[in-house]
Amino acid sequence: MPRLPIDSFRRRLYHAGVAILCGACVTGFTASRARGSQQPIAQFSTGVQLVEVYATVTDANGGLVTGLKREDFEVREDQELQEISAFAAGEFPLTVVLGIDRSWSMAGEPLRLAKSASQAFLRQLRPTDRSMAVAIGSDAEVIAPLSSDHPQQQRAIDMLDPWSTTSLHDAIISILDRLEHEPGRLAVIVFSDGIDRYSNAPASRVIERARQSQALIYPITIGRNRPPLAAELAVVSGGRSFLITDARALDETFTSIAQELRYQYLLGYAPMKPGQPGAHDWRSIRVTVNGRSDVRIRARDGYTAG
């Protein structure tokens, strides 16, 4: 995960359209969603590199914990406490990619229900959210480009038929590559029977690519066994993995993801230990909430510096 210049972080926060509370580097302001409102202005120091981390906080029952403040969080990099210099909380606009396994192994009821669940997910998005639909077979085919035209994307998904084999590893890398320069909060939802066939990339390369990306990854596996790759992708990105033994549970799964993506926390900090150019050293990240042993925090587990 690359560190962001402060101006890039400012653009991401503005795209978020939420209340922003920052330390010395940013003056506080609230970005209004109202049409025709004046663009908010923030003053940033120059030459600062920030690491950004999206965090999802849930209670013991899986419900979202909202209303937390910057001072409620601690961020540690390589076990060293960091100063949270930028903070945002709220319903961030979303850019999401739906990757649908259309291979022969998904033929019949699994593909039909996967299509129905993905269409229901698109209907839950807000008009400002952007989405893309990708059919996963022997390659990753964009069947609906990135846009806010959710009805058109639903129609494209409705036309999917089973075809070819599954190059799941290659498809995930291709999706992450397409999101590389997109601003704001990014998410990838991939559902498949979890069986990769004929990919050029091994699982280790998929994990490496996920560590370089800003996207939250939500792998959904239909079948009896969840491949280790699915769980690892969720951990390194800050997303969540699901194992669905009955495809009829897909609607509930997609609803759960949609609810989770509605409210998250964005934490930004300038690393106490700057990276060395060309070093590419791994930095672990751990996010906690002060005095709250009853909550669970999901956030990416680190990034590559240098």
Summary of the structure (lengths in Angstrom):
residues: 306
radius of gyration: 19.2
end to end distance: 10.3
largest distance: 56.7
contacts: 1013
relative contact order: 0.20
helix: 29%
strand: 33%
